[in-house]
Amino acid sequence: MSLLELQRLLGSMPPSAMGPEELAALGDGWPDALDFEGLVAKACFSDQCYTRTILHHSPGWELLVIGWLPGQRTARHGHGESFGATCVLAGSVLEVGYRLGPGGKVSRGERRKHGRGAVFYEQPDTIHHVEHAGRVRAVSLHLYAPPLRRMDLYETSTGTSQPRRSGRREPKSSIMER
C-alpha cells in the first residue's frame, strides 16, 4: 500500500470509525501491505533529536513517520486520549514500558525490541519510551486516533505526570511542504 493509498483509506473513514479494534485490524495488515521503501523515503533526520513528519492529519486520525538516528529516544510518556499503532519500517527500536503504581510512582516494566515489520500498539493508559536500538538509521510509522493533542510526560526522579500539549503546534516537517 502506497502513501497515497493509505491517505485515501484514512480520508474515506469517518472520524468516529477508529476504535482500538479497527486500529489493530489496520495495523495487523501493515507488514504485508505497506510500501516500506516509499514511506521510508518520506522520513527526515536531525542530529538534534528524532524527527516527526506528518503524512496525514484529519479530525479523527494522524499518520506520521519518525526518523531516528542512533542514540535518539523519546521522553517517558503517555498518549493522552489517543490510541496508537506503530510499524517499524527500517532498522529497529526498543520500547520500554512502565507501570503506574501507588502514589503515582512509575516503575519500569517490560522491554521489547521491534525490528523491521514489527507492529506494536499504544492505549491511552500506555506509559513508555521508545529509543533507537541499532547502529543505522531507523524509521517508524505511527497512526494515532484521535490525533495527539496531549502527551503526559513522566518525571524520572518522582515518576509524576506533567501533562502537556504534544509540542507539535507547528510540525517540524510536513510532507505537504515537500
N, C-alpha and C positions, 0 to 999 in steps of 0.2 A: 504494500500500500504506500503510495507516494504521499508527500506532504499535502499536495492539492487534494488527493482523495480523502485523506484524513480530515482536512479542513472542511471539505464538503459534508462528510459524515457528521462531524461535530456541529456544523452550521445547520444541518437539517433536523437536529434533535431539539425538542423544546427544553428550555432551561430546567424545568421541573422533572425531566426524564432521567436525570442522573442520580441514582442512589448507589449505595455500596455494591449491590448485586450487579447492576449494569456496568459499573466501573470495573469490577472484577471480570465480568464476561468479556469486555472490550480488551482489558489488559492481558488476559489469558491467551488471546489470539495474536498478540503483538509479535512474539518471537518468530512466527511463521509468516506473518503478513506484512510487516513493515519493510520499507526500503531503507535499511540501515545506513548505507553509504550516502544516500541522498540527504537523510536527516543529519548525519554526522557533518556533512559539508556546511550545514547552517550554523554550527557552533562557533562561538567566539572564545578567545582565550586571553587572559591577562596575568601578568606576573604578580599583580596585587592580590587577587582573590578569584575564586571560581566566578564564572560569568553566565548569567541567565539571558537567554534570547527568547522573547515572546514570539511564538509561531501562530497562535490563535487566541483571541480573547472575546468572550461574549458574556452576557449576564449570568449564564449558567456554568461556563467552562473556562478553563485557562490551560493552554498547552504551551510548554516551553522546553527548550533544550538547554542543558547546562554543560559548559566546557570546564574541565578540571585539569589542572597541572599537578605534577607530583607534590605532595605535602599540603595541598589545599583541603579545607574542611569547613563544614558549617558549624555554627554555634549549636549548643544543645537546645532543642526547640520542639514545640508542638505546632500544629497547623490550624489553630483556631477551630472554626466550624467546618473546615474543608476535609473531604475525603481525597485521597491521592493514590495514583498508580505511577510507578517508576519503572522504566525499562532501561537497562544498561545497553547502550548501542556500540560502545567501543571501550576497551580497557576493562578496568574493574574498580568497584567502590566497596568500601566497608561501611556497614550500617551498625551502629552501636545503640541498642535500645536501653531505655531507662524506665524505672517504675516509681510512681509517686507513692510515698509511704506516709506514716503518721507525722503530723505536724508540717506537712508539705515538703518533707525531705525527699530528695531524688536519689535513688540508688541505681548503680549500673546493672543492666540486665544482659541479655544475650548479644553476642557479636556475630554478624553474618557477613561473609564476603560474597559479593554478587558480581559475576563475570558477564561477558557479552551474552545478550539474550535473556538474562535473568530479569524477572519482574517481581517487584515487591510492592506492598500496599501500606498506606497510612490511613488511620482512622482519626477522627477528631481528638481522641484521647491518647494517640501515639506521642511519645516523647522519645526523641532520638537525635543523634548527629550522624552525618554522612561525611566520609572522607575518601580522598583518592587513595587507592590501595595498590598502586603499581608504579612503574618507572617511566611509562609513556603516557601520553595524553589519554584522558578518559572522557566519554560523552554519555550523558543520560537524558532520557526523555521523560518529562513529568506532566501528568494531567491532573488538574485539581478541579473538584466540583463541590461547592461553588468556588469561583476564583479566590485565591488567597487574599484576604483583606487584613488579616492579622496573624502574626506569629507570636507564640508565647515563648520567650527566652527564659532559660533557667540558669540562675547563678551557680557557678561552680562551687563556691565555698559554702553557700547556705542552702542551695537546692530550691530556692524560692523562685516563683514565676514572676517575670517582668513583662506583662503583655505589651506589645507594641504593634503598630501597623507594619506591614511586611517590608516597608522601606522601599517599595517599588512604585512610588507615585509616578516617577519618570523612569522607564526601563533603561537599563544600561545599553541595551541593544534591542532593536526590533527588526524582525525580518521584513517588515513593511518599508524600512528605510534603505534596504539593500537593493 
